[in-house]
Every structure is written in C-alpha cells, then in structure tokens.
Amino acid sequence: MGQNGSRLNLSLREYVTEISREVTERLTHLGTVVERVAAEGEKRRELIEFCPLVDCRARRRYRAAVQDAVRVLAETRHSFKSRQLEGLRRMLEAVLSEDGARGNEKV
C-alpha cells in the first residue's frame, strides 16, 4: 500500500526496495527511542544485565555443572547434616530457577 493507504502495483524489485526503505526507517526510529531510554536509565544509574550469547556453549557447560552440583548436594544431604551445604544447594537451585525463568532450556 502507498503512504495514503492506496494499493500500488509494484514489480518485485520495487516492492523489495520499498519494504527495505520502510524497515530502515523503522529501525532508525527504534534506535533513537532505545538511545533515549538508555540515556534516561543512565541518569537514574540503572544497570541492564546483558548476555549477548543467550545459549552459548560456555553457559550450557556452567549450567550443567551447577545442575550436577545440586544433584550431588541433594543426594548427600542425609550423609552430611550441614546447614552450609543445604544453603549452598538452595542458592544454586535459585540461580538455576532464575536462569530458567529467562526462557533458557535446561541442559
């Protein structure tokens, strides 16, 4: 559709060119909005957690290691009556739960 809502007959090349132009305009606008929001956050000294590789190999390995540690702590909790080990297990379970709540699959 044209800018006023009317339909246009375009060649495939013209269509792709028009869509590319519109996407570029929208991304430019989005970038401006994001920069403004980030500037406001910086004024309030807000920090944003950033993980560029959501499910990278290292993260999967760390997650598997933490899951294994939780499993061992759970299996041995009757052998070693330790509040410290129980606290450690619960803390690791909370970390796994928080990580899973972000939409990451368990390994």
C-alpha angles and dihedrals in degrees: 000000000000123000091268092051097260119133119251129202105225134172116242090257092050091047093052091046092051094046091048090051092050093047090049091051092049093047091049090051091046090051090053092050093047091049090052092049091047091050090052090049091051090053088056091041092238116167123212121209107233127194111169095188104050096186103016123159094255092052092050090050092049090048092050091049092051091047090051091049090051091049093051092046091049093048093049099040092104093049094051114038096201126147088199093057091045090051091049092050092049092048091051091047089052091051091050091047092050091047091049091050089062088068099262117141121235116251 
